[in-house]
Amino acid sequence: MDEFINNWIVPPEAQSHAAAYITIGFLALMITAVSKGGFGGGVGVISIPLMLQVAPYWFVNGLWLPVLISCDLATIRKYPKEWSPTAFFKLAPGMLLGTAFATWLLRYVDTSGSSASFKQQEAWLKFGVGLIAIVFVLLQLWKRQEKETPWTPSWLIAIPVGAVAGITTMFAHAAGAIITMFLLPQKLEPRVFVGTTGRFFFIFNTLKLPFFIWGTSMMTLETFRYGLWMMAIGPLGVWFGSWLIRRIKPTWFVRLMYLFLIIAAGKLAYDWWVVLFPAHVS
């Protein structure tokens, strides 16, 4: 059993005891999978910081991408017809542009784990996304009315929003908050909302694979091997998330999404504070 755990579950890079690594890994996986299967994936921003408590940055990034893709694929299978092509195709061109731009930009940025400049750039990007999320929630709560009509975004709004989402998914893995803010005012039915985000994340996480494999070498055969157990369990979390969403009223779904946005924004702001003001972190 120990040999199996060391060869397939707990990597040599683990910075904790095997039990702690497995426990935190399972918790982070369930947060991501349940979020993707039932709430659009935004709260999954908490998962990577959890994993960083037991493994180094580069290993976690390489490990997590195929895990995300497996959960995204399970989400699509759970919601095969429940998605909004209009919302998807309005956001997709900008996301493609943003992802391409960030991929090109990262070729000229020192993205090593010890790079202070990259960490600061990433921290400011996270702070910006978190601040936008908080302002968005406050505005939504302030102008909320009983019979508010769904918002139909124009291309002039959709393309820049998509570009920001594409950049943040490459630099900070924080596109979930941007996509949630774009889709919520359109008042999609909860399962349509989740099905739409599932397709976004599956396509654009898959597009990140070549960069993670050849661009930075973060994803290797080793990270893939040690992520297989998570890829196998992740779809169960997606199923549980889809089970939850069928039992939540649309009104409560929106309230939960606002709550998750605030949680994600708080985490992004905390990441910014840790990098910019490390001396003030106990």
C-alpha positions as CSV (number, residue, x, y, z in Angstrom):
1,M,0.0,0.0,0.0
2,D,2.8,2.4,0.9
3,E,4.4,1.8,-2.5
4,F,1.1,2.5,-4.3
5,I,0.6,5.7,-2.3
6,N,4.1,7.0,-3.0
7,N,4.0,6.1,-6.7
8,W,0.4,7.3,-7.5
9,I,-1.1,9.5,-4.8
10,V,1.5,11.5,-2.8
11,P,4.3,13.0,-4.9
12,P,8.0,13.4,-3.8
13,E,7.4,17.1,-3.9
14,A,4.8,17.0,-1.2
15,Q,5.6,19.3,1.7
16,S,3.5,17.5,4.3
17,H,2.8,14.0,5.7
18,A,0.9,11.7,3.3
19,A,-2.3,11.9,5.4
20,A,-2.3,15.7,5.3
21,Y,-1.6,15.8,1.6
22,I,-4.4,13.4,0.8
23,T,-6.9,15.1,3.1
24,I,-6.2,18.6,1.7
25,G,-6.0,17.3,-1.9
26,F,-9.4,15.6,-1.5
27,L,-11.0,18.8,0.1
28,A,-9.6,21.0,-2.7
29,L,-10.8,18.6,-5.3
30,M,-14.3,18.5,-3.9
31,I,-14.6,22.3,-3.7
32,T,-13.6,22.6,-7.3
33,A,-15.8,19.7,-8.6
34,V,-18.9,20.5,-6.6
35,S,-18.6,24.2,-7.6
36,K,-18.2,23.3,-11.3
37,G,-21.1,20.8,-11.2
38,G,-23.6,23.1,-9.4
39,F,-22.5,26.7,-9.2
40,G,-20.4,27.5,-12.2
41,G,-16.9,27.0,-10.8
42,G,-16.2,30.5,-9.3
43,V,-15.7,29.4,-5.7
44,G,-13.0,27.0,-7.0
45,V,-10.5,29.9,-6.7
46,I,-10.0,28.6,-3.1
47,S,-8.7,25.2,-4.2
48,I,-5.3,26.1,-5.5
49,P,-4.3,28.1,-2.4
50,L,-5.3,25.0,-0.3
51,M,-3.1,22.8,-2.4
52,L,-0.2,25.2,-2.0
53,Q,-0.2,24.4,1.7
54,V,1.0,20.9,0.9
55,A,2.9,21.2,-2.4
56,P,5.0,23.8,-4.3
57,Y,3.5,26.3,-6.8
58,W,4.8,24.8,-10.0
59,F,3.8,21.3,-9.1
60,V,0.3,22.3,-8.1
61,N,-0.3,24.3,-11.3
62,G,0.8,21.4,-13.5
63,L,-1.2,18.9,-11.5
64,W,-4.4,21.0,-11.4
65,L,-5.0,21.8,-15.0
66,P,-5.9,18.2,-16.2
67,V,-8.0,17.8,-13.0
68,L,-9.9,21.0,-14.0
69,I,-10.4,19.7,-17.5
70,S,-11.7,16.3,-16.3
71,C,-14.3,18.2,-14.0
72,D,-15.2,20.5,-16.9
73,L,-15.8,17.4,-19.2
74,A,-18.0,15.8,-16.5
75,T,-19.9,19.1,-16.2
76,I,-20.6,19.1,-19.9
77,R,-21.8,15.5,-19.8
78,K,-24.1,16.3,-16.9
79,Y,-25.6,19.3,-18.8
80,P,-25.4,18.2,-22.5
81,K,-28.2,20.5,-23.7
82,E,-28.5,23.0,-20.9
83,W,-26.4,26.0,-22.0
84,S,-26.8,29.3,-23.7
85,P,-25.1,29.5,-27.2
86,T,-25.8,33.2,-27.3
87,A,-24.0,33.9,-24.0
88,F,-21.2,31.5,-25.0
89,F,-20.5,33.0,-28.4
90,K,-20.7,36.5,-27.2
91,L,-17.9,35.9,-24.7
92,A,-15.8,33.4,-26.6
93,P,-14.1,35.7,-29.1
94,G,-12.8,38.0,-26.4
95,M,-11.6,35.1,-24.3
96,L,-9.7,33.7,-27.2
97,L,-8.0,37.1,-27.8
98,G,-7.2,37.4,-24.1
99,T,-5.8,33.9,-23.9
100,A,-3.7,34.4,-27.0
101,F,-2.3,37.7,-25.8
102,A,-1.5,36.4,-22.3
103,T,0.2,33.3,-23.9
104,W,2.4,35.6,-26.1
105,L,3.1,37.9,-23.1
106,L,4.2,35.1,-20.8
107,R,6.9,34.2,-23.3
108,Y,8.7,37.4,-22.2
109,V,8.0,37.3,-18.5
110,D,10.0,35.4,-15.9
111,T,7.4,33.0,-14.5
112,S,9.7,31.1,-12.3
113,G,8.5,30.3,-8.8
114,S,11.1,32.7,-7.3
115,S,10.3,35.6,-9.7
116,A,9.2,38.6,-7.5
117,S,8.2,40.6,-10.5
118,F,5.8,37.9,-11.8
119,K,4.3,37.4,-8.4
120,Q,3.6,41.1,-8.1
121,Q,2.1,41.3,-11.5
122,E,-0.1,38.3,-10.8
123,A,-1.1,39.8,-7.4
124,W,-2.2,43.1,-8.9
125,L,-4.2,41.3,-11.5
126,K,-5.9,39.2,-8.8
127,F,-6.6,42.4,-6.8
128,G,-8.2,44.1,-9.9
129,V,-10.5,41.1,-10.5
130,G,-11.4,40.9,-6.8
131,L,-12.2,44.7,-6.7
132,I,-14.3,44.4,-9.8
133,A,-16.2,41.5,-8.3
134,I,-17.0,43.4,-5.1
135,V,-18.2,46.5,-7.0
136,F,-20.3,44.3,-9.2
137,V,-22.1,42.6,-6.3
138,L,-22.7,46.0,-4.5
139,L,-24.2,47.5,-7.7
140,Q,-26.4,44.4,-8.2
141,L,-27.7,44.6,-4.7
142,W,-28.2,48.3,-4.9
143,K,-30.3,48.4,-8.1
144,R,-32.1,45.1,-7.5
145,Q,-35.8,45.2,-8.4
146,E,-38.6,42.7,-8.3
147,K,-39.1,42.5,-12.1
148,E,-35.7,43.4,-13.4
149,T,-35.4,42.4,-17.1
150,P,-32.4,40.2,-18.2
151,W,-29.4,42.1,-19.5
152,T,-28.4,41.5,-23.2
153,P,-24.7,42.5,-23.5
154,S,-23.4,44.2,-26.7
155,W,-20.3,43.1,-28.5
156,L,-18.6,46.3,-27.3
157,I,-18.9,45.0,-23.7
158,A,-18.6,41.2,-24.4
159,I,-15.3,41.3,-26.2
160,P,-13.4,43.4,-23.6
161,V,-14.9,41.3,-20.8
162,G,-13.9,38.1,-22.6
163,A,-10.4,39.5,-23.1
164,V,-10.0,40.2,-19.4
165,A,-11.3,36.7,-18.6
166,G,-8.8,35.2,-21.0
167,I,-5.9,37.1,-19.5
168,T,-6.8,36.2,-15.9
169,T,-7.2,32.5,-16.7
170,M,-3.6,32.4,-17.9
171,F,-2.0,34.6,-15.2
172,A,-4.1,34.0,-12.1
173,H,-6.6,31.2,-12.8
174,A,-9.3,33.7,-11.8
175,A,-11.6,33.8,-14.9
176,G,-14.5,32.3,-12.9
177,A,-15.3,35.6,-11.2
178,I,-15.3,37.5,-14.5
179,I,-17.5,34.9,-16.3
180,T,-19.9,34.8,-13.3
181,M,-20.3,38.6,-13.4
182,F,-20.9,38.5,-17.2
183,L,-23.6,35.8,-17.0
184,L,-25.5,36.6,-13.8
185,P,-27.3,39.8,-15.1
186,Q,-28.5,37.8,-18.1
187,K,-30.6,35.8,-15.6
188,L,-30.0,32.4,-17.1
189,E,-31.8,29.4,-15.5
190,P,-29.3,27.9,-12.9
191,R,-28.6,24.7,-14.9
192,V,-28.2,26.7,-18.1
193,F,-25.7,29.0,-16.2
194,V,-23.7,26.0,-15.0
195,G,-23.8,24.3,-18.4
196,T,-22.6,27.4,-20.1
197,T,-19.7,28.0,-17.7
198,G,-18.7,24.3,-18.1
199,R,-18.2,24.7,-21.8
200,F,-16.2,27.9,-21.3
201,F,-13.8,26.3,-18.9
202,F,-13.5,23.1,-20.8
203,I,-12.5,24.8,-24.0
204,F,-10.2,27.4,-22.6
205,N,-8.6,25.1,-20.0
206,T,-7.9,22.7,-22.9
207,L,-6.3,25.6,-24.9
208,K,-3.9,26.2,-22.0
209,L,-2.5,22.6,-22.3
210,P,0.2,23.3,-24.9
211,F,1.5,26.3,-22.9
212,F,1.6,24.3,-19.7
213,I,3.4,21.4,-21.4
214,W,5.8,23.1,-23.7
215,G,5.8,26.8,-22.8
216,T,6.6,26.5,-19.1
217,S,7.0,22.7,-18.6
218,M,4.7,23.0,-15.5
219,M,2.7,19.9,-16.7
220,T,4.8,16.8,-16.9
221,L,4.2,13.0,-16.9
222,E,4.9,13.1,-13.2
223,T,2.2,15.8,-12.4
224,F,-0.2,13.9,-14.7
225,R,0.4,10.6,-12.9
226,Y,-0.1,12.0,-9.4
227,G,-3.3,13.8,-10.6
228,L,-4.9,10.6,-11.9
229,W,-6.7,9.8,-8.6
230,M,-8.2,13.3,-8.6
231,M,-9.3,13.0,-12.2
232,A,-11.0,9.7,-11.3
233,I,-12.8,11.1,-8.2
234,G,-13.6,14.6,-9.6
235,P,-16.7,13.6,-11.6
236,L,-18.4,12.3,-8.4
237,G,-18.1,15.9,-7.0
238,V,-19.6,17.2,-10.2
239,W,-22.5,14.8,-9.9
240,F,-23.0,15.9,-6.3
241,G,-23.0,19.6,-7.4
242,S,-25.6,18.9,-10.1
243,W,-27.7,17.1,-7.5
244,L,-27.6,20.1,-5.2
245,I,-28.5,22.6,-7.9
246,R,-31.8,20.7,-8.6
247,R,-32.8,21.3,-5.0
248,I,-32.1,25.0,-4.8
249,K,-34.6,27.7,-5.9
250,P,-33.4,30.2,-8.5
251,T,-33.6,33.1,-6.0
252,W,-31.3,31.3,-3.6
253,F,-29.0,30.3,-6.5
254,V,-28.4,33.9,-7.3
255,R,-27.8,34.8,-3.6
256,L,-25.3,32.0,-3.4
257,M,-23.5,33.2,-6.5
258,Y,-23.2,36.7,-5.0
259,L,-21.8,35.1,-1.8
260,F,-19.3,33.0,-3.8
261,L,-18.2,36.1,-5.7
262,I,-17.5,37.9,-2.4
263,I,-15.6,34.9,-1.1
264,A,-13.5,34.7,-4.3
265,A,-12.9,38.5,-4.2
266,G,-11.8,38.3,-0.6
267,K,-9.3,35.4,-1.4
268,L,-7.9,37.3,-4.4
269,A,-7.5,40.5,-2.3
270,Y,-5.7,38.4,0.4
271,D,-3.3,37.0,-2.2
272,W,-2.5,40.5,-3.3
273,W,-1.9,41.6,0.4
274,V,0.4,38.6,1.1
275,V,2.6,39.3,-1.9
276,L,2.8,43.1,-1.6
277,F,2.9,43.3,2.2
278,P,4.4,40.1,3.5
279,A,5.8,41.7,6.7
280,H,2.2,42.3,7.8
281,V,1.1,38.7,7.4
282,S,1.3,36.7,10.6
